[in-house]
Amino acid sequence: MLAADVAGYSRLMGADEEGTLVQLKACRKTVFAPKIAEHRGRIVKTTGDGMLVEFASAVDTVRCATEVQRSMAEQNAAVPQDHRIEFRIGIHVGDIIFDDNDIFGDGVNIAARLEGIAEPGGVCMSDDAYRQVRGKIEVACDDMRPQSLKNIAEPMRAWRVRLTCQTASAVNSGSTVSQAQVLPLPDKPSIAILPFTNMSGDPEQDYFADGMVEDIITALSHFKALFVIARNSSFTYKGRAVDVKQIGRELGVRYVLEGSVRKAATRVRITGQLVDTATGAHLWADRFDGGLGDVFDLQDQVTESVVGAIAPAVEKAEIERAKRKPTESL
């Protein structure tokens, strides 16, 4: 669900009622309607200065919202601040009830409340919506922490979409909007195994690569001396080109294992690289070739080889890192 309204609508109407209505109608026709249609949305209803829109996909909802706000920002660039029509947009994923071409329910109510805490020209989404789009669209989000919303029993975690024209700042409610925090490193070697890149052009190899990564995560988790990031966290980077230093900061890990899968006829080649997230240096790299006659056997062989190589490589890197640490007390 997407809920939108005009910030400062009463003030604008008081200053120029006819001009405001003309501007609002033009915005709906030239900006909102085309973007909603492009992203397969449906306008459920309009209410004076606002509207309620239904989408089948959270990704489409957020893309539509960000494109609308960017288009509005471009239009408003030459308009004096006190004459601008600026929308606030709230997004939520939840259950709804259909009744006589209208919709009701928590999905609608929460989207409307999130719209109320969004900045003029901004987009605010619930944590449920954020989990649906994380890693699937190229937008930066600021964690607004749990927010107390009117007539909603429990505080809800919210996220603010940072548009190209925005920087992290304070929202209207007075809560500070912060950038994603840098997670501290645990007290033991930490590692994230990223989804392997399928370079074969065969979609079937995605399942093979993902299964192998899951096996490696499971096997490494048996090492008590290692802190291994869960699959759900590392797989948010699937299909994204992200610098390993950034991954290290976001996941709080010192090491990252990345790799690729290539297929030729009935043969497959797997490569793997162990990278230090602090320096970006490669600590270990190898490749493995095998046949696809028994996929599970091949996965087991690669997993055993990778784990057998990584554990000593991490231990060696930790020893070298400890040697470089300055002595605090002679």
C-alpha positions in Angstrom: 0.0 0.0 0.0 1.1 3.5 -0.8 -0.5 6.5 1.0 0.3 10.1 -0.2 -0.8 13.6 0.7 0.4 17.2 0.3 2.5 18.7 3.0 1.1 22.0 4.2 -2.0 21.7 2.1 -4.1 24.0 4.3 -1.5 26.7 4.1 -1.3 26.4 0.3 -5.1 26.6 0.0 -5.3 29.6 2.3 -2.8 31.5 0.1 -4.1 30.5 -3.3 -7.0 28.1 -3.4 -7.6 28.0 -7.2 -3.9 27.9 -8.1 -3.2 25.1 -5.6 -6.1 23.0 -7.0 -4.8 23.5 -10.6 -1.3 22.5 -9.5 -2.5 19.5 -7.6 -4.6 18.2 -10.5 -1.6 18.7 -12.9 0.7 16.7 -10.6 -1.7 13.8 -10.4 -2.2 13.8 -14.2 1.4 14.3 -15.3 3.4 12.6 -12.5 1.4 10.2 -10.3 -0.9 8.6 -13.0 1.9 7.7 -15.4 4.2 6.3 -12.7 1.5 4.3 -11.1 0.5 2.8 -14.4 4.1 2.1 -15.3 4.6 0.1 -12.1 1.2 -1.7 -12.3 -0.5 0.1 -9.4 -4.2 0.9 -8.9 -5.5 4.1 -7.4 -8.0 3.0 -4.9 -9.3 6.5 -4.0 -8.3 10.1 -3.8 -9.2 12.2 -0.8 -8.7 16.0 -1.3 -5.0 16.4 -1.1 -4.2 12.7 -0.8 -4.5 9.3 -2.5 -4.3 5.6 -1.7 -2.7 3.3 -4.2 -2.5 -0.5 -4.2 0.4 -2.5 -5.8 1.0 -6.2 -6.2 4.7 -5.9 -5.4 6.6 -4.0 -2.7 9.4 -3.5 -5.2 7.1 -1.8 -7.6 5.6 0.4 -4.8 9.0 1.7 -3.7 10.2 2.3 -7.2 7.1 4.2 -8.1 7.3 6.3 -4.9 11.0 7.2 -5.4 10.4 8.1 -9.1 7.4 10.3 -8.2 9.4 12.2 -5.6 12.3 12.7 -7.9 10.0 14.0 -10.7 8.3 16.3 -8.2 11.7 17.6 -7.0 12.7 18.4 -10.6 9.4 20.3 -11.1 9.8 22.2 -7.9 13.4 23.3 -8.5 12.3 26.6 -10.0 9.3 27.2 -7.8 9.5 29.3 -4.6 9.6 27.2 -1.4 6.3 28.6 -0.1 4.5 27.8 -3.4 5.7 24.2 -3.8 3.4 21.2 -3.8 5.4 18.5 -1.9 4.0 15.1 -1.2 4.7 12.8 1.7 4.5 9.1 1.0 4.1 6.2 3.3 4.5 2.5 2.3 3.5 -0.7 4.1 3.0 -4.4 3.3 0.0 -5.9 5.1 -3.4 -7.5 5.0 -6.3 -5.5 3.6 -10.1 -5.9 3.3 -12.0 -5.2 0.1 -15.5 -3.6 0.4 -17.4 -1.8 -2.4 -14.3 -0.9 -4.4 -12.6 0.5 -1.2 -10.0 -1.1 1.0 -9.6 -1.1 4.8 -7.4 -2.8 7.4 -4.1 -2.4 9.2 -2.2 -2.4 5.8 -4.0 0.9 5.0 -3.9 2.4 8.4 -0.1 1.9 8.9 0.7 3.2 5.4 -1.3 6.4 6.3 0.5 6.8 9.6 3.9 6.3 8.0 3.1 9.0 5.5 2.4 11.3 8.4 6.0 11.0 9.7 7.6 11.3 6.2 9.4 14.5 5.3 7.9 16.7 2.6 9.2 15.3 -0.6 10.2 12.1 1.2 9.3 8.4 1.4 8.9 6.4 4.6 8.3 2.6 4.7 7.6 0.0 7.3 10.1 -2.6 8.3 7.9 -5.2 6.6 8.2 -3.3 3.3 11.9 -2.8 3.8 12.5 -6.5 4.2 10.7 -7.2 0.9 12.8 -4.7 -1.1 16.2 -4.9 0.6 18.9 -6.0 -1.9 16.4 -5.8 -4.8 16.5 -2.1 -5.6 19.3 0.5 -5.6 18.1 2.9 -2.9 19.8 3.9 0.4 17.6 3.8 3.5 18.0 5.4 6.9 16.9 3.4 10.0 14.3 5.6 11.9 14.1 3.1 14.8 10.8 2.1 16.3 8.2 4.8 15.9 5.0 5.3 17.9 2.2 5.7 15.4 -1.2 7.1 16.2 -3.8 4.4 16.9 -1.2 1.7 16.3 -0.7 -0.4 19.5 2.9 -1.4 19.1 5.8 0.9 18.1 6.8 0.1 14.5 10.3 0.2 13.0 10.4 2.5 10.0 12.9 3.3 7.3 13.4 6.5 5.4 14.3 6.3 1.7 17.2 8.6 1.0 16.6 10.2 -2.4 19.3 11.8 -4.5 18.3 15.3 -3.3 18.3 14.3 0.4 20.8 13.6 3.2 20.3 12.1 6.6 18.5 14.6 8.8 15.8 14.8 11.4 12.2 13.8 10.6 9.2 15.9 11.6 8.6 13.9 14.7 11.9 15.0 16.1 13.5 11.5 15.9 17.0 11.4 14.5 17.3 9.6 11.2 20.7 7.8 11.1 22.6 6.1 8.4 23.0 2.3 8.7 25.4 1.8 11.6 28.8 0.2 11.3 28.5 -3.0 13.2 31.4 -3.8 15.6 33.5 -6.8 15.0 33.0 -9.7 17.3 35.7 -10.9 19.6 36.6 -13.9 17.3 37.3 -14.2 13.6 34.1 -13.4 11.7 33.2 -14.4 8.1 30.4 -14.0 5.6 30.0 -16.3 2.7 28.4 -14.4 -0.2 26.2 -16.0 -2.9 28.4 -17.3 -5.7 28.0 -15.6 -9.1 26.6 -17.7 -11.8 28.7 -17.0 -14.9 27.4 -19.9 -17.0 24.2 -18.3 -18.3 22.3 -21.4 -17.2 19.7 -20.4 -14.5 19.8 -24.0 -13.2 23.3 -23.4 -11.9 21.9 -20.8 -9.5 20.4 -23.7 -7.4 23.7 -25.5 -7.5 25.7 -22.5 -6.4 23.2 -21.5 -3.7 23.2 -25.0 -2.3 26.9 -25.1 -2.2 27.1 -21.8 -0.4 24.6 -23.1 2.2 26.7 -26.2 2.7 29.8 -24.1 3.2 28.0 -21.9 5.8 26.7 -24.9 7.6 30.2 -26.6 7.7 32.0 -23.4 8.9 29.4 -22.9 11.6 30.7 -26.1 13.2 34.0 -24.3 14.0 33.5 -22.8 17.4 36.4 -20.4 16.9 34.6 -18.8 13.9 31.7 -16.3 13.9 29.7 -17.1 10.7 27.1 -14.8 9.4 23.7 -16.5 8.7 22.5 -17.2 5.2 19.6 -14.7 5.3 22.0 -11.9 6.0 24.7 -12.7 3.4 22.1 -13.6 0.7 20.8 -10.0 0.7 23.9 -9.2 -1.4 22.9 -11.7 -4.2 23.0 -10.1 -7.6 24.6 -6.9 -6.3 28.1 -5.5 -6.9 29.1 -4.3 -3.5 32.6 -3.5 -2.2 33.8 -6.0 0.3 34.8 -3.2 2.7 31.2 -2.0 2.7 30.0 -5.6 3.4 32.5 -5.8 6.3 31.1 -2.6 7.8 27.4 -3.6 7.3 27.7 -7.2 8.5 30.4 -6.7 11.1 32.8 -9.3 9.6 36.6 -9.3 9.1 36.6 -11.9 6.2 34.4 -12.5 3.2 34.3 -15.6 0.9 33.2 -14.9 -2.6 33.2 -17.0 -5.7 31.7 -18.0 -9.1 30.4 -20.9 -11.0 30.9 -21.7 -14.7 29.5 -24.5 -16.7 30.7 -26.1 -20.0 28.8 -29.1 -21.2 28.7 -31.6 -18.3 31.7 -29.9 -16.5 31.6 -27.2 -13.9 34.3 -24.9 -12.5 34.0 -23.3 -9.1 36.3 -20.5 -8.0 36.6 -19.1 -4.5 38.5 -16.2 -2.9 38.9 -15.3 0.8 39.2 -11.5 1.3 40.1 -9.4 4.2 37.4 -6.7 4.5 39.7 -4.2 6.2 42.3 -4.1 3.5 40.6 -5.8 0.5 43.5 -8.1 0.2 43.1 -11.7 -1.1 44.2 -14.2 1.6 43.4 -17.4 -0.3 42.0 -18.4 -3.8 41.5 -21.7 -5.6 39.4 -23.3 -8.2 37.7 -26.7 -8.4 36.6 -28.7 -11.4 34.1 -31.5 -11.5 31.4 -33.3 -13.4 27.7 -32.8 -12.9 27.0 -36.5 -12.9 26.3 -36.4 -9.1 25.7 -32.8 -8.1 25.6 -33.6 -4.3 28.9 -35.4 -4.4 30.5 -32.4 -6.2 29.0 -30.0 -3.7 30.4 -32.1 -0.8 33.8 -32.3 -2.4 34.0 -28.5 -3.0 32.6 -27.7 0.5 35.2 -30.0 2.1 38.0 -28.5 0.1 36.9 -24.9 0.7 36.3 -25.4 4.5 39.6 -27.3 4.8 41.5 -24.4 3.2 39.6 -21.5 4.8 39.9 -22.4 8.5 43.7 -22.5 8.4 43.8 -19.4 6.2 41.7 -17.4 8.7 43.8 -18.7 11.6 47.0 -17.6 9.8 45.5 -14.2 9.0 44.5 -13.7 12.6 48.0 -14.6 13.8 49.6 -12.1 11.4 47.0 -9.5 12.4 47.9 -10.1 16.1 51.6 -9.7 15.3 50.9 -6.2 13.8 48.9 -5.0 16.8 51.0 -2.5 18.8 51.9 -3.4 22.4 50.1 -1.3 24.9 52.3 -2.2 27.9 55.9 -3.1 27.5 
